[in-house]
Amino acid sequence: MDHPRLSPIPLSGSIVRLEPLLATHAPQLAAVGLDPELWRLQPKVIASLADMEAYVASALEDQRRGESLCFVVVSQHTGGVIGTTRFMDIAPAHKRVEIGWTWITSAHQRTGANVEAKLLLLTHAFDVLGIQKVVLKTETLNEQSRRAILALGATQEGTLRRQFLADNGRARDMVYFSILDSEWPAVRDRLATRLARSA
């Protein structure tokens, strides 16, 4: 996996498309992404346009360092931004990448948007970048996220206790999941079937 192939690139599906994150997306993200429930179990609460601008700036700085590849999630139906996601903890030498920092505005949850966003990222990781392992993680308290990750077909690997601290000092136990390249064909078929049922 070389750096040119990690350059920002749009990924398009029938429900959503993923566009490279830009600083100019901050107001659009703030317009849909200040719901306190989205940030209740996150390390930092995003409660204002200034917070969202800082969030986007931090994401883009990580991308400049080669540590992540960031996207906005756009509704194909409305053309509006409905969330974000990214590749992170990129480890080319080990052919491993994590999918994380994903949030979808509540109005578009359970619509297939998150499933298709994950399918687009997984397809790019395994079929284009030649990744062997995709990691996903969530806080143990986030039962909705844990169920969603398992529903993708990921395997739960274990829990790392007090792995991170939130800005308010709260210790965060994190559950780690993964999908291997050998598991990818079955996962791809599973996700395609789910999307076909929701169409």
C-alpha beads as a LAMMPS data file, in Angstrom:
LAMMPS data file: protein, C-alpha beads

199 atoms
198 bonds

1 atom types
1 bond types

-500.0 500.0 xlo xhi
-500.0 500.0 ylo yhi
-500.0 500.0 zlo zhi

Masses

1 110.0

Atoms # bond

1 1 1 0.000 0.000 0.000
2 1 1 1.830 3.099 -1.185
3 1 1 1.079 6.735 -0.449
4 1 1 -0.314 7.741 -3.885
5 1 1 -3.102 5.183 -3.462
6 1 1 -3.894 6.736 -0.077
7 1 1 -4.686 10.058 -1.693
8 1 1 -8.231 11.356 -1.073
9 1 1 -10.668 9.875 -3.559
10 1 1 -14.495 9.911 -3.769
11 1 1 -16.296 6.599 -3.253
12 1 1 -19.852 6.357 -4.532
13 1 1 -22.816 4.081 -3.784
14 1 1 -26.565 4.269 -4.347
15 1 1 -27.466 5.625 -0.885
16 1 1 -24.386 7.649 -0.020
17 1 1 -21.162 8.845 -1.486
18 1 1 -17.976 9.510 0.440
19 1 1 -16.180 12.709 -0.510
20 1 1 -12.748 13.805 0.726
21 1 1 -13.103 15.948 3.850
22 1 1 -12.290 19.646 3.399
23 1 1 -12.084 22.485 5.918
24 1 1 -15.054 24.071 4.133
25 1 1 -17.254 21.130 5.194
26 1 1 -17.236 22.268 8.852
27 1 1 -20.391 24.448 8.630
28 1 1 -22.317 21.668 6.868
29 1 1 -21.213 19.154 9.481
30 1 1 -22.153 21.532 12.287
31 1 1 -25.591 22.031 10.745
32 1 1 -26.374 18.314 11.154
33 1 1 -23.902 17.094 13.757
34 1 1 -24.392 18.964 17.034
35 1 1 -26.915 16.508 18.491
36 1 1 -25.577 15.735 22.014
37 1 1 -26.491 12.061 21.600
38 1 1 -23.928 11.712 18.803
39 1 1 -21.133 12.701 21.191
40 1 1 -22.314 11.207 24.505
41 1 1 -19.794 8.343 24.372
42 1 1 -17.084 10.109 22.391
43 1 1 -13.805 11.465 23.809
44 1 1 -14.734 15.066 23.063
45 1 1 -18.131 16.749 22.857
46 1 1 -18.787 18.740 19.667
47 1 1 -21.317 21.401 20.648
48 1 1 -20.676 24.405 18.377
49 1 1 -19.428 25.458 14.961
50 1 1 -16.065 26.311 16.552
51 1 1 -15.870 22.789 18.002
52 1 1 -16.655 21.299 14.587
53 1 1 -14.053 23.481 12.892
54 1 1 -11.463 22.254 15.387
55 1 1 -12.623 18.654 14.847
56 1 1 -12.210 18.973 11.079
57 1 1 -8.849 20.750 11.397
58 1 1 -7.546 17.967 13.657
59 1 1 -8.752 15.299 11.210
60 1 1 -7.058 17.027 8.290
61 1 1 -3.831 17.413 10.265
62 1 1 -3.841 13.659 10.929
63 1 1 -4.392 13.158 7.199
64 1 1 -1.457 15.425 6.335
65 1 1 0.723 13.267 8.577
66 1 1 -0.406 10.158 6.688
67 1 1 -2.226 8.781 9.732
68 1 1 -5.745 8.946 8.330
69 1 1 -7.836 9.420 5.208
70 1 1 -10.993 11.410 5.971
71 1 1 -14.392 11.597 4.271
72 1 1 -17.728 13.321 4.594
73 1 1 -20.777 11.127 4.082
74 1 1 -23.177 12.684 1.562
75 1 1 -26.767 11.581 0.914
76 1 1 -27.255 10.628 -2.727
77 1 1 -30.936 11.549 -2.364
78 1 1 -30.552 15.083 -0.985
79 1 1 -26.941 15.930 -1.822
80 1 1 -26.463 17.049 1.779
81 1 1 -23.683 16.111 4.182
82 1 1 -24.970 13.643 6.792
83 1 1 -21.816 12.626 8.669
84 1 1 -18.167 11.665 8.504
85 1 1 -15.945 8.596 8.539
86 1 1 -12.283 7.855 7.987
87 1 1 -9.495 5.368 7.586
88 1 1 -7.156 5.772 10.556
89 1 1 -4.197 4.125 12.284
90 1 1 -2.906 3.296 8.815
91 1 1 -0.143 0.668 8.996
92 1 1 1.077 0.001 5.436
93 1 1 3.908 -2.302 6.543
94 1 1 1.375 -4.589 8.198
95 1 1 -1.373 -4.169 5.584
96 1 1 -3.727 -3.036 8.337
97 1 1 -6.081 -0.089 8.642
98 1 1 -8.845 0.972 11.008
99 1 1 -12.237 2.408 10.088
100 1 1 -13.385 4.876 12.695
101 1 1 -14.625 8.306 13.737
102 1 1 -17.863 7.421 11.969
103 1 1 -21.041 9.289 12.787
104 1 1 -24.270 9.626 10.841
105 1 1 -26.921 12.178 11.756
106 1 1 -29.905 10.609 13.526
107 1 1 -32.263 11.312 10.606
108 1 1 -30.195 8.974 8.417
109 1 1 -29.512 6.203 10.903
110 1 1 -31.104 2.836 10.103
111 1 1 -31.540 3.883 6.457
112 1 1 -28.672 1.849 5.021
113 1 1 -26.396 4.904 4.950
114 1 1 -23.945 3.569 7.523
115 1 1 -23.971 0.064 6.046
116 1 1 -23.207 1.374 2.565
117 1 1 -20.514 3.730 3.872
118 1 1 -18.819 0.762 5.543
119 1 1 -19.196 -1.315 2.364
120 1 1 -17.550 1.425 0.291
121 1 1 -14.635 1.709 2.737
122 1 1 -14.166 -2.039 3.076
123 1 1 -14.250 -2.500 -0.698
124 1 1 -11.609 0.187 -1.141
125 1 1 -9.458 -1.261 1.649
126 1 1 -9.503 -4.880 0.537
127 1 1 -9.944 -4.634 -3.243
128 1 1 -7.933 -1.494 -4.034
129 1 1 -5.422 -1.010 -1.220
130 1 1 -4.681 -4.707 -0.688
131 1 1 -5.323 -4.541 3.055
132 1 1 -5.236 -7.824 5.000
133 1 1 -6.976 -6.634 8.169
134 1 1 -9.527 -3.912 8.890
135 1 1 -9.982 -2.941 12.538
136 1 1 -13.059 -1.355 14.097
137 1 1 -13.457 -0.384 17.740
138 1 1 -16.017 1.199 20.032
139 1 1 -16.491 1.927 23.692
140 1 1 -17.924 -0.941 25.739
141 1 1 -20.802 1.303 26.846
142 1 1 -21.853 1.953 23.241
143 1 1 -24.118 -1.050 22.773
144 1 1 -25.667 0.319 19.565
145 1 1 -22.244 0.641 17.946
146 1 1 -21.172 -2.800 19.149
147 1 1 -24.285 -4.384 17.637
148 1 1 -23.772 -2.490 14.369
149 1 1 -20.152 -3.648 14.050
150 1 1 -21.074 -7.272 14.733
151 1 1 -23.887 -6.980 12.178
152 1 1 -21.282 -6.091 9.557
153 1 1 -19.777 -9.536 10.062
154 1 1 -16.750 -8.401 12.068
155 1 1 -15.196 -10.666 14.703
156 1 1 -14.850 -9.380 18.249
157 1 1 -11.233 -9.727 19.334
158 1 1 -11.335 -8.441 22.902
159 1 1 -11.602 -5.521 25.285
160 1 1 -8.792 -3.173 26.260
161 1 1 -9.604 -1.711 29.652
162 1 1 -9.077 1.992 30.308
163 1 1 -7.510 2.292 26.879
164 1 1 -8.319 5.987 26.438
165 1 1 -9.380 8.955 28.508
166 1 1 -12.145 11.303 27.409
167 1 1 -11.515 15.034 27.680
168 1 1 -13.455 15.070 30.939
169 1 1 -11.176 12.397 32.415
170 1 1 -13.609 9.490 32.011
171 1 1 -11.779 6.198 31.388
172 1 1 -12.925 4.452 28.207
173 1 1 -12.845 0.658 27.887
174 1 1 -12.663 -0.191 24.177
175 1 1 -13.915 -3.292 22.365
176 1 1 -11.871 -4.211 19.273
177 1 1 -13.240 -6.006 16.207
178 1 1 -11.709 -6.993 12.885
179 1 1 -12.392 -8.285 9.393
180 1 1 -9.664 -10.239 7.576
181 1 1 -9.156 -10.393 3.830
182 1 1 -10.069 -14.090 3.908
183 1 1 -13.415 -13.137 5.488
184 1 1 -14.079 -10.235 3.161
185 1 1 -15.987 -12.083 0.366
186 1 1 -18.561 -13.379 2.862
187 1 1 -18.810 -9.981 4.557
188 1 1 -19.255 -8.255 1.186
189 1 1 -22.085 -10.611 0.226
190 1 1 -23.714 -10.146 3.628
191 1 1 -23.665 -6.359 3.342
192 1 1 -24.910 -6.412 -0.257
193 1 1 -27.842 -8.572 0.847
194 1 1 -28.675 -6.200 3.702
195 1 1 -28.639 -3.231 1.359
196 1 1 -30.828 -4.994 -1.181
197 1 1 -33.407 -5.671 1.553
198 1 1 -33.420 -2.001 2.599
199 1 1 -33.772 -0.690 -0.977

Bonds

1 1 1 2
2 1 2 3
3 1 3 4
4 1 4 5
5 1 5 6
6 1 6 7
7 1 7 8
8 1 8 9
9 1 9 10
10 1 10 11
11 1 11 12
12 1 12 13
13 1 13 14
14 1 14 15
15 1 15 16
16 1 16 17
17 1 17 18
18 1 18 19
19 1 19 20
20 1 20 21
21 1 21 22
22 1 22 23
23 1 23 24
24 1 24 25
25 1 25 26
26 1 26 27
27 1 27 28
28 1 28 29
29 1 29 30
30 1 30 31
31 1 31 32
32 1 32 33
33 1 33 34
34 1 34 35
35 1 35 36
36 1 36 37
37 1 37 38
38 1 38 39
39 1 39 40
40 1 40 41
41 1 41 42
42 1 42 43
43 1 43 44
44 1 44 45
45 1 45 46
46 1 46 47
47 1 47 48
48 1 48 49
49 1 49 50
50 1 50 51
51 1 51 52
52 1 52 53
53 1 53 54
54 1 54 55
55 1 55 56
56 1 56 57
57 1 57 58
58 1 58 59
59 1 59 60
60 1 60 61
61 1 61 62
62 1 62 63
63 1 63 64
64 1 64 65
65 1 65 66
66 1 66 67
67 1 67 68
68 1 68 69
69 1 69 70
70 1 70 71
71 1 71 72
72 1 72 73
73 1 73 74
74 1 74 75
75 1 75 76
76 1 76 77
77 1 77 78
78 1 78 79
79 1 79 80
80 1 80 81
81 1 81 82
82 1 82 83
83 1 83 84
84 1 84 85
85 1 85 86
86 1 86 87
87 1 87 88
88 1 88 89
89 1 89 90
90 1 90 91
91 1 91 92
92 1 92 93
93 1 93 94
94 1 94 95
95 1 95 96
96 1 96 97
97 1 97 98
98 1 98 99
99 1 99 100
100 1 100 101
101 1 101 102
102 1 102 103
103 1 103 104
104 1 104 105
105 1 105 106
106 1 106 107
107 1 107 108
108 1 108 109
109 1 109 110
110 1 110 111
111 1 111 112
112 1 112 113
113 1 113 114
114 1 114 115
115 1 115 116
116 1 116 117
117 1 117 118
118 1 118 119
119 1 119 120
120 1 120 121
121 1 121 122
122 1 122 123
123 1 123 124
124 1 124 125
125 1 125 126
126 1 126 127
127 1 127 128
128 1 128 129
129 1 129 130
130 1 130 131
131 1 131 132
132 1 132 133
133 1 133 134
134 1 134 135
135 1 135 136
136 1 136 137
137 1 137 138
138 1 138 139
139 1 139 140
140 1 140 141
141 1 141 142
142 1 142 143
143 1 143 144
144 1 144 145
145 1 145 146
146 1 146 147
147 1 147 148
148 1 148 149
149 1 149 150
150 1 150 151
151 1 151 152
152 1 152 153
153 1 153 154
154 1 154 155
155 1 155 156
156 1 156 157
157 1 157 158
158 1 158 159
159 1 159 160
160 1 160 161
161 1 161 162
162 1 162 163
163 1 163 164
164 1 164 165
165 1 165 166
166 1 166 167
167 1 167 168
168 1 168 169
169 1 169 170
170 1 170 171
171 1 171 172
172 1 172 173
173 1 173 174
174 1 174 175
175 1 175 176
176 1 176 177
177 1 177 178
178 1 178 179
179 1 179 180
180 1 180 181
181 1 181 182
182 1 182 183
183 1 183 184
184 1 184 185
185 1 185 186
186 1 186 187
187 1 187 188
188 1 188 189
189 1 189 190
190 1 190 191
191 1 191 192
192 1 192 193
193 1 193 194
194 1 194 195
195 1 195 196
196 1 196 197
197 1 197 198
198 1 198 199
